[in-house]
């Protein structure tokens, strides 16, 4: 057997668990959903900004504010705050 190959007897790699967090949702929070097949949560409100997370169709987000066609949101699954293009949300 080659030096780098795995056998069926090797111990499988277990993926790391997501870090837990607490998310405080205000009573009057506005929610939006991703309507595209996927969308990028970005650090700033432009397409050249770093991607913080890839979001999937139907993901629910807390809407924080609107900024020139972009929406500042907080992802419920990660707590990450960033911007999504408004045309990808409903």
MODELLER restraints for C-alpha pairs under 7 A, 6 or more apart:
rsr = mdl.restraints
at = mdl.atoms
rsr.add(forms.Gaussian(group=physical.xy_distance, feature=features.Distance(at['CA:23:A'], at['CA:79:A']), mean=6.44, stdev=0.5))
rsr.add(forms.Gaussian(group=physical.xy_distance, feature=features.Distance(at['CA:29:A'], at['CA:62:A']), mean=6.64, stdev=0.5))
rsr.add(forms.Gaussian(group=physical.xy_distance, feature=features.Distance(at['CA:30:A'], at['CA:62:A']), mean=5.93, stdev=0.5))
rsr.add(forms.Gaussian(group=physical.xy_distance, feature=features.Distance(at['CA:30:A'], at['CA:63:A']), mean=5.31, stdev=0.5))
rsr.add(forms.Gaussian(group=physical.xy_distance, feature=features.Distance(at['CA:31:A'], at['CA:60:A']), mean=6.71, stdev=0.5))
rsr.add(forms.Gaussian(group=physical.xy_distance, feature=features.Distance(at['CA:31:A'], at['CA:61:A']), mean=5.58, stdev=0.5))
rsr.add(forms.Gaussian(group=physical.xy_distance, feature=features.Distance(at['CA:31:A'], at['CA:62:A']), mean=4.61, stdev=0.5))
rsr.add(forms.Gaussian(group=physical.xy_distance, feature=features.Distance(at['CA:31:A'], at['CA:63:A']), mean=5.35, stdev=0.5))
rsr.add(forms.Gaussian(group=physical.xy_distance, feature=features.Distance(at['CA:32:A'], at['CA:60:A']), mean=5.88, stdev=0.5))
rsr.add(forms.Gaussian(group=physical.xy_distance, feature=features.Distance(at['CA:32:A'], at['CA:61:A']), mean=5.36, stdev=0.5))
rsr.add(forms.Gaussian(group=physical.xy_distance, feature=features.Distance(at['CA:32:A'], at['CA:62:A']), mean=6.40, stdev=0.5))
rsr.add(forms.Gaussian(group=physical.xy_distance, feature=features.Distance(at['CA:32:A'], at['CA:63:A']), mean=6.22, stdev=0.5))
rsr.add(forms.Gaussian(group=physical.xy_distance, feature=features.Distance(at['CA:32:A'], at['CA:89:A']), mean=6.09, stdev=0.5))
rsr.add(forms.Gaussian(group=physical.xy_distance, feature=features.Distance(at['CA:32:A'], at['CA:90:A']), mean=5.48, stdev=0.5))
rsr.add(forms.Gaussian(group=physical.xy_distance, feature=features.Distance(at['CA:33:A'], at['CA:58:A']), mean=5.45, stdev=0.5))
rsr.add(forms.Gaussian(group=physical.xy_distance, feature=features.Distance(at['CA:33:A'], at['CA:59:A']), mean=5.46, stdev=0.5))
rsr.add(forms.Gaussian(group=physical.xy_distance, feature=features.Distance(at['CA:33:A'], at['CA:60:A']), mean=4.62, stdev=0.5))
rsr.add(forms.Gaussian(group=physical.xy_distance, feature=features.Distance(at['CA:33:A'], at['CA:61:A']), mean=6.12, stdev=0.5))
rsr.add(forms.Gaussian(group=physical.xy_distance, feature=features.Distance(at['CA:33:A'], at['CA:89:A']), mean=5.40, stdev=0.5))
rsr.add(forms.Gaussian(group=physical.xy_distance, feature=features.Distance(at['CA:33:A'], at['CA:90:A']), mean=5.42, stdev=0.5))
rsr.add(forms.Gaussian(group=physical.xy_distance, feature=features.Distance(at['CA:34:A'], at['CA:56:A']), mean=6.67, stdev=0.5))
rsr.add(forms.Gaussian(group=physical.xy_distance, feature=features.Distance(at['CA:34:A'], at['CA:57:A']), mean=5.08, stdev=0.5))
rsr.add(forms.Gaussian(group=physical.xy_distance, feature=features.Distance(at['CA:34:A'], at['CA:58:A']), mean=5.04, stdev=0.5))
rsr.add(forms.Gaussian(group=physical.xy_distance, feature=features.Distance(at['CA:34:A'], at['CA:59:A']), mean=5.46, stdev=0.5))
rsr.add(forms.Gaussian(group=physical.xy_distance, feature=features.Distance(at['CA:34:A'], at['CA:60:A']), mean=6.87, stdev=0.5))
rsr.add(forms.Gaussian(group=physical.xy_distance, feature=features.Distance(at['CA:34:A'], at['CA:88:A']), mean=5.81, stdev=0.5))
rsr.add(forms.Gaussian(group=physical.xy_distance, feature=features.Distance(at['CA:34:A'], at['CA:89:A']), mean=4.76, stdev=0.5))
rsr.add(forms.Gaussian(group=physical.xy_distance, feature=features.Distance(at['CA:34:A'], at['CA:90:A']), mean=6.69, stdev=0.5))
rsr.add(forms.Gaussian(group=physical.xy_distance, feature=features.Distance(at['CA:35:A'], at['CA:57:A']), mean=5.55, stdev=0.5))
rsr.add(forms.Gaussian(group=physical.xy_distance, feature=features.Distance(at['CA:35:A'], at['CA:58:A']), mean=6.22, stdev=0.5))
rsr.add(forms.Gaussian(group=physical.xy_distance, feature=features.Distance(at['CA:35:A'], at['CA:88:A']), mean=5.43, stdev=0.5))
rsr.add(forms.Gaussian(group=physical.xy_distance, feature=features.Distance(at['CA:35:A'], at['CA:89:A']), mean=5.38, stdev=0.5))
rsr.add(forms.Gaussian(group=physical.xy_distance, feature=features.Distance(at['CA:35:A'], at['CA:90:A']), mean=6.37, stdev=0.5))
rsr.add(forms.Gaussian(group=physical.xy_distance, feature=features.Distance(at['CA:36:A'], at['CA:57:A']), mean=5.55, stdev=0.5))
rsr.add(forms.Gaussian(group=physical.xy_distance, feature=features.Distance(at['CA:36:A'], at['CA:88:A']), mean=5.50, stdev=0.5))
rsr.add(forms.Gaussian(group=physical.xy_distance, feature=features.Distance(at['CA:37:A'], at['CA:56:A']), mean=6.05, stdev=0.5))
rsr.add(forms.Gaussian(group=physical.xy_distance, feature=features.Distance(at['CA:37:A'], at['CA:57:A']), mean=4.69, stdev=0.5))
rsr.add(forms.Gaussian(group=physical.xy_distance, feature=features.Distance(at['CA:38:A'], at['CA:54:A']), mean=6.86, stdev=0.5))
rsr.add(forms.Gaussian(group=physical.xy_distance, feature=features.Distance(at['CA:38:A'], at['CA:55:A']), mean=5.46, stdev=0.5))
rsr.add(forms.Gaussian(group=physical.xy_distance, feature=features.Distance(at['CA:38:A'], at['CA:56:A']), mean=4.37, stdev=0.5))
rsr.add(forms.Gaussian(group=physical.xy_distance, feature=features.Distance(at['CA:38:A'], at['CA:57:A']), mean=5.42, stdev=0.5))
rsr.add(forms.Gaussian(group=physical.xy_distance, feature=features.Distance(at['CA:39:A'], at['CA:54:A']), mean=5.85, stdev=0.5))
rsr.add(forms.Gaussian(group=physical.xy_distance, feature=features.Distance(at['CA:39:A'], at['CA:55:A']), mean=5.09, stdev=0.5))
rsr.add(forms.Gaussian(group=physical.xy_distance, feature=features.Distance(at['CA:39:A'], at['CA:56:A']), mean=6.45, stdev=0.5))
rsr.add(forms.Gaussian(group=physical.xy_distance, feature=features.Distance(at['CA:40:A'], at['CA:51:A']), mean=6.06, stdev=0.5))
rsr.add(forms.Gaussian(group=physical.xy_distance, feature=features.Distance(at['CA:40:A'], at['CA:53:A']), mean=6.00, stdev=0.5))
rsr.add(forms.Gaussian(group=physical.xy_distance, feature=features.Distance(at['CA:40:A'], at['CA:54:A']), mean=4.69, stdev=0.5))
rsr.add(forms.Gaussian(group=physical.xy_distance, feature=features.Distance(at['CA:40:A'], at['CA:55:A']), mean=5.95, stdev=0.5))
rsr.add(forms.Gaussian(group=physical.xy_distance, feature=features.Distance(at['CA:40:A'], at['CA:84:A']), mean=6.39, stdev=0.5))
rsr.add(forms.Gaussian(group=physical.xy_distance, feature=features.Distance(at['CA:41:A'], at['CA:51:A']), mean=5.83, stdev=0.5))
rsr.add(forms.Gaussian(group=physical.xy_distance, feature=features.Distance(at['CA:41:A'], at['CA:52:A']), mean=5.49, stdev=0.5))
rsr.add(forms.Gaussian(group=physical.xy_distance, feature=features.Distance(at['CA:41:A'], at['CA:53:A']), mean=5.16, stdev=0.5))
rsr.add(forms.Gaussian(group=physical.xy_distance, feature=features.Distance(at['CA:41:A'], at['CA:54:A']), mean=6.10, stdev=0.5))
rsr.add(forms.Gaussian(group=physical.xy_distance, feature=features.Distance(at['CA:41:A'], at['CA:55:A']), mean=6.81, stdev=0.5))
rsr.add(forms.Gaussian(group=physical.xy_distance, feature=features.Distance(at['CA:41:A'], at['CA:82:A']), mean=5.56, stdev=0.5))
rsr.add(forms.Gaussian(group=physical.xy_distance, feature=features.Distance(at['CA:41:A'], at['CA:83:A']), mean=5.41, stdev=0.5))
rsr.add(forms.Gaussian(group=physical.xy_distance, feature=features.Distance(at['CA:41:A'], at['CA:84:A']), mean=5.29, stdev=0.5))
rsr.add(forms.Gaussian(group=physical.xy_distance, feature=features.Distance(at['CA:42:A'], at['CA:49:A']), mean=5.97, stdev=0.5))
rsr.add(forms.Gaussian(group=physical.xy_distance, feature=features.Distance(at['CA:42:A'], at['CA:50:A']), mean=5.64, stdev=0.5))
rsr.add(forms.Gaussian(group=physical.xy_distance, feature=features.Distance(at['CA:42:A'], at['CA:51:A']), mean=4.52, stdev=0.5))
rsr.add(forms.Gaussian(group=physical.xy_distance, feature=features.Distance(at['CA:42:A'], at['CA:52:A']), mean=5.38, stdev=0.5))
rsr.add(forms.Gaussian(group=physical.xy_distance, feature=features.Distance(at['CA:42:A'], at['CA:82:A']), mean=5.23, stdev=0.5))
rsr.add(forms.Gaussian(group=physical.xy_distance, feature=features.Distance(at['CA:42:A'], at['CA:83:A']), mean=4.97, stdev=0.5))
rsr.add(forms.Gaussian(group=physical.xy_distance, feature=features.Distance(at['CA:42:A'], at['CA:84:A']), mean=6.45, stdev=0.5))
rsr.add(forms.Gaussian(group=physical.xy_distance, feature=features.Distance(at['CA:43:A'], at['CA:49:A']), mean=5.81, stdev=0.5))
rsr.add(forms.Gaussian(group=physical.xy_distance, feature=features.Distance(at['CA:43:A'], at['CA:50:A']), mean=5.53, stdev=0.5))
rsr.add(forms.Gaussian(group=physical.xy_distance, feature=features.Distance(at['CA:43:A'], at['CA:51:A']), mean=6.39, stdev=0.5))
rsr.add(forms.Gaussian(group=physical.xy_distance, feature=features.Distance(at['CA:43:A'], at['CA:52:A']), mean=6.26, stdev=0.5))
rsr.add(forms.Gaussian(group=physical.xy_distance, feature=features.Distance(at['CA:43:A'], at['CA:82:A']), mean=5.11, stdev=0.5))
rsr.add(forms.Gaussian(group=physical.xy_distance, feature=features.Distance(at['CA:43:A'], at['CA:83:A']), mean=6.34, stdev=0.5))
rsr.add(forms.Gaussian(group=physical.xy_distance, feature=features.Distance(at['CA:44:A'], at['CA:82:A']), mean=6.68, stdev=0.5))
rsr.add(forms.Gaussian(group=physical.xy_distance, feature=features.Distance(at['CA:44:A'], at['CA:83:A']), mean=6.03, stdev=0.5))
rsr.add(forms.Gaussian(group=physical.xy_distance, feature=features.Distance(at['CA:45:A'], at['CA:70:A']), mean=5.95, stdev=0.5))
rsr.add(forms.Gaussian(group=physical.xy_distance, feature=features.Distance(at['CA:45:A'], at['CA:83:A']), mean=5.48, stdev=0.5))
rsr.add(forms.Gaussian(group=physical.xy_distance, feature=features.Distance(at['CA:60:A'], at['CA:76:A']), mean=6.66, stdev=0.5))
rsr.add(forms.Gaussian(group=physical.xy_distance, feature=features.Distance(at['CA:61:A'], at['CA:73:A']), mean=6.07, stdev=0.5))
rsr.add(forms.Gaussian(group=physical.xy_distance, feature=features.Distance(at['CA:61:A'], at['CA:74:A']), mean=5.61, stdev=0.5))
rsr.add(forms.Gaussian(group=physical.xy_distance, feature=features.Distance(at['CA:61:A'], at['CA:75:A']), mean=4.87, stdev=0.5))
rsr.add(forms.Gaussian(group=physical.xy_distance, feature=features.Distance(at['CA:61:A'], at['CA:76:A']), mean=5.76, stdev=0.5))
rsr.add(forms.Gaussian(group=physical.xy_distance, feature=features.Distance(at['CA:62:A'], at['CA:73:A']), mean=5.32, stdev=0.5))
rsr.add(forms.Gaussian(group=physical.xy_distance, feature=features.Distance(at['CA:62:A'], at['CA:74:A']), mean=5.05, stdev=0.5))
rsr.add(forms.Gaussian(group=physical.xy_distance, feature=features.Distance(at['CA:62:A'], at['CA:75:A']), mean=6.58, stdev=0.5))
rsr.add(forms.Gaussian(group=physical.xy_distance, feature=features.Distance(at['CA:63:A'], at['CA:71:A']), mean=6.88, stdev=0.5))
rsr.add(forms.Gaussian(group=physical.xy_distance, feature=features.Distance(at['CA:63:A'], at['CA:72:A']), mean=6.25, stdev=0.5))
rsr.add(forms.Gaussian(group=physical.xy_distance, feature=features.Distance(at['CA:63:A'], at['CA:73:A']), mean=4.61, stdev=0.5))
rsr.add(forms.Gaussian(group=physical.xy_distance, feature=features.Distance(at['CA:63:A'], at['CA:74:A']), mean=6.74, stdev=0.5))
rsr.add(forms.Gaussian(group=physical.xy_distance, feature=features.Distance(at['CA:64:A'], at['CA:72:A']), mean=5.32, stdev=0.5))
rsr.add(forms.Gaussian(group=physical.xy_distance, feature=features.Distance(at['CA:64:A'], at['CA:73:A']), mean=5.22, stdev=0.5))
rsr.add(forms.Gaussian(group=physical.xy_distance, feature=features.Distance(at['CA:65:A'], at['CA:71:A']), mean=5.84, stdev=0.5))
rsr.add(forms.Gaussian(group=physical.xy_distance, feature=features.Distance(at['CA:65:A'], at['CA:72:A']), mean=5.22, stdev=0.5))
rsr.add(forms.Gaussian(group=physical.xy_distance, feature=features.Distance(at['CA:66:A'], at['CA:72:A']), mean=6.06, stdev=0.5))
rsr.add(forms.Gaussian(group=physical.xy_distance, feature=features.Distance(at['CA:69:A'], at['CA:85:A']), mean=6.38, stdev=0.5))
rsr.add(forms.Gaussian(group=physical.xy_distance, feature=features.Distance(at['CA:69:A'], at['CA:86:A']), mean=5.47, stdev=0.5))
rsr.add(forms.Gaussian(group=physical.xy_distance, feature=features.Distance(at['CA:70:A'], at['CA:83:A']), mean=6.29, stdev=0.5))
rsr.add(forms.Gaussian(group=physical.xy_distance, feature=features.Distance(at['CA:70:A'], at['CA:84:A']), mean=5.71, stdev=0.5))
rsr.add(forms.Gaussian(group=physical.xy_distance, feature=features.Distance(at['CA:70:A'], at['CA:85:A']), mean=4.41, stdev=0.5))
rsr.add(forms.Gaussian(group=physical.xy_distance, feature=features.Distance(at['CA:70:A'], at['CA:86:A']), mean=4.77, stdev=0.5))
rsr.add(forms.Gaussian(group=physical.xy_distance, feature=features.Distance(at['CA:71:A'], at['CA:83:A']), mean=5.45, stdev=0.5))
rsr.add(forms.Gaussian(group=physical.xy_distance, feature=features.Distance(at['CA:71:A'], at['CA:84:A']), mean=5.44, stdev=0.5))
rsr.add(forms.Gaussian(group=physical.xy_distance, feature=features.Distance(at['CA:71:A'], at['CA:85:A']), mean=6.23, stdev=0.5))
rsr.add(forms.Gaussian(group=physical.xy_distance, feature=features.Distance(at['CA:71:A'], at['CA:86:A']), mean=5.57, stdev=0.5))
rsr.add(forms.Gaussian(group=physical.xy_distance, feature=features.Distance(at['CA:72:A'], at['CA:82:A']), mean=5.56, stdev=0.5))
rsr.add(forms.Gaussian(group=physical.xy_distance, feature=features.Distance(at['CA:72:A'], at['CA:83:A']), mean=4.43, stdev=0.5))
rsr.add(forms.Gaussian(group=physical.xy_distance, feature=features.Distance(at['CA:72:A'], at['CA:84:A']), mean=6.61, stdev=0.5))
rsr.add(forms.Gaussian(group=physical.xy_distance, feature=features.Distance(at['CA:73:A'], at['CA:81:A']), mean=5.70, stdev=0.5))
rsr.add(forms.Gaussian(group=physical.xy_distance, feature=features.Distance(at['CA:73:A'], at['CA:82:A']), mean=5.67, stdev=0.5))
rsr.add(forms.Gaussian(group=physical.xy_distance, feature=features.Distance(at['CA:73:A'], at['CA:83:A']), mean=5.95, stdev=0.5))
rsr.add(forms.Gaussian(group=physical.xy_distance, feature=features.Distance(at['CA:74:A'], at['CA:80:A']), mean=5.56, stdev=0.5))
rsr.add(forms.Gaussian(group=physical.xy_distance, feature=features.Distance(at['CA:74:A'], at['CA:81:A']), mean=4.34, stdev=0.5))
rsr.add(forms.Gaussian(group=physical.xy_distance, feature=features.Distance(at['CA:74:A'], at['CA:82:A']), mean=6.54, stdev=0.5))
rsr.add(forms.Gaussian(group=physical.xy_distance, feature=features.Distance(at['CA:75:A'], at['CA:81:A']), mean=6.49, stdev=0.5))
